[in-house]
């Protein structure tokens, strides 16, 4: 199965996530094994494949501990259809709002875009050849039919010379007239439009595009024409129905849906469930999709049986057992993410590939300021962040953003005065900025 990037082993997946997400080893291992099982399943006989169902995952942990970040990094690592949705955005069928089936329709659009990108990569030479031919034909119009053999030979020599010059970039400054692609109405964001209606809209757009074909032209440089002609090449070279077929296959074999804030649709046992009947309704609507059903989308009918669902929630006001039993049963793998202590916050500040410290250093380097953080200062930032989390709501690593912004506020505002200088953030500066705020619980609550 070529869908999974290099068929990564669980250890390789965890190793990749370690570069961006600190700690949470259990969650990483569980997800890595679930992803590897997708690859293993595709190596089995077709008969056995049908019976091997994905083991969906429920991640439990406070906000800011890395649940969403793990999902975000996974989507970049895996060349698989992936979508992150928030359970709280959906409503029960019959209520105004998005229905849960729209998550699969959104996943279908994601898969189609992914397939287009892959096909463009695979057919890069064909696309490049198409672009070159179109540009050269604008600069060197083709010979009329019935031209002599000698003229045809001369034309071929001129064509090849022109192509060499084009490849060397010597023609980039020349102007040519190209046909602009017809403006297309993007209905991918209209998640609640039924697929039948979406197909009608698409047909109307195609008819309008056909009427307008050969209409608007524009004179652009050869360099700009390349981008315009690349779009034209894709539509000319690829069969749209074949792309949709590949997209459906990609979803059914490797699709991943990350459902965040699933605790927001749980109804706590001690509350009056009549207050919000749509919460339990959303769970009931979600159940057939997670269990396995067929959803009509713009790319075709998609079976959800083998899509991997990863859900996450803080479960402050409710518990996983407050979800309806049938839905609980569809998320057999439970993993609890740890709260972040001072040591974990220090590692988050310093270890990830694009850590917060590196971001601030890079941002101020734009102004010519060399920002420096002492080791003691970094420890102090982590300590203050952990203390603020203890005194008020625990918002995990997100607290670092608030604390850091408070610390660099002055230098960020007056960066132009320090251009070409080194600015050191030390313990004294941090204490002066944060000590009084942290000591007073009231100001901590409202400022940090």
Secondary structure, DSSP 8 states (H G I E B T S, - for coil): -TTSGGG--HHHHHHHHHTTS-S-HHHHHHHHHHHHHHHHHHTS-HHHHHH-----EEEE--TTSSHHHHHHHHHHHS-S-EEEEEGGGB--TTSSSB-TTHHHHHHHHHHHHHHHHHHHHHTHHHHHHHHHHHHHHHHS----TT--HHHHHHHHHHHHHHHHHHHTTTTTT-EEEEE--------TT-TTS-HHHHHHHHHHHHHHHHHHTT--EEEEEHHHHHHHHHHHHHHHHS-HHHHHHHHHHHHHHH-EEEEE-GGGG---TTS-GGGGHHHHHHHHHHHHHHH--EEEETTEEEE-TT-EEEEEE--SSS-GGGS-HHHHHT--EEEE-----HHHHHHHHHTSTT-HHHHHHHHHHTTT-EEEE-HHHHHHHHHHHHHHHHHS---TTHHHHHHHHHHHHHHHHTGGGGTTSEEEE-HHHHHHHHHHHHHSHHHHHHH-
